[in-house]
């Protein structure tokens, strides 16, 4: 279990984001990475299609950004992380939810080299606005599977935009 300091929680609430390194061991990250190619090839180990599947080999551009929404339904490895108690506890602690949390959606995103930019957006338009109460009802957790920097296309957050 990861214990968050009051300083970390306050930073999150002030800025709208916080970096928490090494939440999962390298072995878990490698297992997740190993599932991307089969997942986007339509190999769903649960036998269930995801809710959305954006990118198909042979008909989509090879350098297009790929996304699968709610891959946890289709893949047990993705589900083991997306539905992990560790993620739920982190979200609850950061948001101040005393009764726990639940998974609304996961998005598995694969951004190959030279892929187009994913533009500025707020996830709340897609997630928070669909649930009541609307205030403080969701948190986005980004889990990088590769090292990310300006050259490779790091996620950027606008401090206080939440």
C-alpha positions in Angstrom: 0.0 0.0 0.0 1.2 3.5 -0.9 0.8 6.0 1.9 0.4 9.5 0.6 1.7 12.4 2.6 -0.6 15.3 3.4 1.7 17.5 1.3 1.1 15.2 -1.7 -2.6 15.3 -1.2 -2.6 19.1 -0.9 -0.5 19.5 -4.0 -3.0 17.3 -5.9 -5.9 19.3 -4.7 -4.2 22.6 -5.5 -2.7 21.7 -8.9 -5.0 19.0 -10.1 -2.3 16.5 -10.7 0.6 14.8 -8.8 3.4 12.5 -9.9 3.6 9.2 -7.9 6.5 7.2 -9.2 6.8 3.4 -9.2 3.3 2.5 -8.2 3.7 -0.8 -10.0 6.8 -3.0 -10.2 8.7 -3.3 -13.5 7.3 -6.8 -13.9 3.8 -5.6 -14.0 4.7 -2.8 -16.4 6.3 -5.4 -18.7 3.2 -7.7 -18.5 1.1 -4.7 -19.5 3.4 -3.8 -22.4 3.3 -7.5 -23.6 -0.5 -7.3 -24.0 -0.7 -4.2 -26.2 0.2 -5.9 -29.5 -2.2 -8.9 -29.0 -4.9 -6.6 -27.7 -4.9 -4.3 -30.7 -4.8 -7.4 -32.9 -8.1 -8.4 -31.5 -6.8 -11.2 -29.2 -9.1 -10.7 -26.2 -8.3 -13.3 -23.6 -11.7 -12.9 -21.9 -13.5 -13.4 -25.2 -15.3 -10.1 -24.7 -14.9 -7.1 -27.0 -14.0 -3.8 -25.5 -16.5 -0.9 -25.6 -14.5 0.9 -28.2 -11.6 -0.3 -30.4 -9.9 2.5 -32.4 -7.2 1.0 -34.7 -7.2 -2.0 -36.9 -4.2 -3.5 -38.6 -4.4 -3.3 -42.4 -7.1 -0.6 -42.5 -5.8 2.1 -40.0 -2.6 4.1 -40.6 0.3 2.4 -38.9 1.4 5.6 -37.2 -2.1 6.5 -35.9 -2.7 6.8 -32.2 -4.5 3.7 -31.0 -7.1 3.5 -28.3 -9.2 0.8 -26.6 -11.8 1.9 -24.1 -12.7 -0.4 -21.3 -10.0 -3.0 -22.2 -10.4 -4.4 -18.7 -13.4 -6.2 -20.1 -11.3 -7.8 -22.8 -8.0 -8.5 -21.1 -7.2 -10.0 -17.7 -3.8 -8.4 -17.4 -5.3 -4.9 -18.1 -8.1 -5.7 -15.6 -5.6 -6.6 -12.9 -4.2 -3.1 -13.0 -7.3 -1.0 -13.9 -9.3 -2.7 -11.1 -6.5 -3.0 -8.6 -7.2 -2.0 -5.0 -4.0 0.0 -5.1 -5.4 2.3 -7.8 -8.7 2.6 -6.1 -7.1 3.5 -2.8 -4.8 6.1 -4.4 -7.9 7.7 -6.1 -9.9 7.7 -2.9 -7.1 9.1 -0.8 -6.3 11.9 -3.3 -10.0 12.8 -3.8 -11.0 12.5 -0.2 -13.6 9.8 -0.8 -14.2 8.0 2.4 -16.4 5.3 0.9 -13.9 4.2 -1.7 -13.9 4.4 -5.5 -15.1 2.6 -8.6 -13.8 2.3 -12.2 -15.8 4.3 -14.7 -13.6 3.7 -17.7 -10.1 2.8 -18.7 -8.4 3.9 -21.9 -5.5 1.9 -23.3 -3.6 4.3 -25.5 -0.7 3.3 -27.8 1.0 6.2 -29.4 3.6 4.9 -31.9 6.6 7.0 -33.0 5.6 9.9 -35.2 2.0 9.6 -34.3 -0.1 12.7 -34.4 -0.5 14.9 -31.3 -3.4 14.2 -28.9 -4.7 17.8 -28.3 -5.4 19.6 -25.1 -8.6 18.3 -23.5 -10.2 17.7 -20.1 -11.3 14.2 -19.3 -14.2 15.6 -17.2 -16.1 16.3 -20.4 -16.2 12.6 -21.2 -16.4 11.2 -17.7 -17.5 13.6 -14.9 -20.3 15.2 -16.7 -22.0 11.8 -17.0 -22.4 11.2 -13.3 -24.1 12.8 -10.3 -23.0 14.6 -8.3 -20.8 16.3 -10.8 -18.4 18.0 -8.4 -15.3 16.0 -7.5 -16.7 12.8 -8.9 -13.8 11.5 -10.9 -10.0 11.3 -11.1 -7.9 10.3 -14.1 -4.9 8.1 -13.4 -2.3 8.0 -16.2 0.1 5.0 -16.0 3.1 5.5 -18.4 4.5 2.2 -19.7 7.4 3.8 -21.4 9.7 6.6 -20.4 8.1 9.9 -21.5 9.7 13.2 -22.3 9.2 16.1 -24.6 10.8 14.2 -27.5 8.6 11.1 -27.1 5.4 12.9 -26.3 4.8 13.4 -22.7 1.4 14.2 -21.2 1.2 17.8 -20.1 -1.1 19.1 -17.4 -2.2 22.7 -17.0 -1.7 23.5 -13.3 -5.1 24.4 -11.6 -7.2 23.6 -14.7 -9.2 21.0 -12.8 
